[in-house]
Amino acid sequence: MSALPTPSEPHVYDWQASTCGGLRLKVRETEVVLRTSGALWLRECRALIVADLHLEKGSAYAARGQMLPPYDTRDTLRRLEAEIERLSPATVVLLGDTFHDRASEARLAADDAERLRALASGRTLIWVIGNHDADGPRYLPGETADELELAGLILRHEPQPGAQPGEVAGHLHPCARVASAKGSTRRRCFVTDGERIIVPAFGAYAGGLNILDRAYSGMFVRPPLTGALGASRVHAVGWRSLRGD
């Protein structure tokens, strides 16, 4: 069953295509850019926000006998470094579940740990606490926070129930199944009703939860706009084009 409210007519959102291939729009009164990487960019304060990296998920599965290629941390950090190089942010916010479990930091390869240390060089690095990494980093630099306010927005890992104006959250790993004349495709996505926004998981091995799932019930005051991640741009998708899994 759809978790989205059903209106008499669809809501029209004010968004613009960004030169980077992303979408530029406002959450409350704050301009944000939905990047093709799955990162959220706050131009006003030069803050880059990424959620749910789940670093060392591959090694966690290997320890339980399920062998996955052990390159997820390397790939995820490579994509994050590329965004930092392009944007030169003053602040990087890791929006929770940066590590897959509490032992992940100890399993990091030495060069990957050094890459994480480098993220804090010349900028503010903030680790928002998630449910997978409730202890935060033990040996890596940066500030930790349960949540924080930035540019008029409230950044936290897990979206809170009911109306939460200005909330930026992750945790749910939103994905959209989008219908077209050629069939349907499933993509990681941003989802926003202009009041709050849930950002996609950034991690290479992070899964996804369809935004029509009941877990999203009651979060949006109107049928949200979906920003589905494509190969070179973010696609604005209206609620009528969404399908369940």
Beta strands, then each sheet from edge to edge (+ up, - down):
strand 1: 16-17
strand 2: 23-27
strand 3: 30-34
strand 4: 40-42
strand 5: 47-50
strand 6: 91-94
strand 7: 124-128
strand 8: 143-145
strand 9: 147-150
strand 10: 153-156
strand 11: 167-169
strand 12: 174-180
strand 13: 183-192
strand 14: 197-198
strand 15: 209-210
strand 16: 225-229
strand 17: 234-237
strand 18: 242-243
sheet 1: 1+ 2- 3+ 4- 5+ 6+ 7+ 8+
sheet 2: 9+ 10- 11- 14- 13+ 12- 15-
sheet 3: 9+ 10- 11- 14- 13+ 16- 17+
sheet 4: 9+ 10- 11- 14- 13+ 12- 18+
end
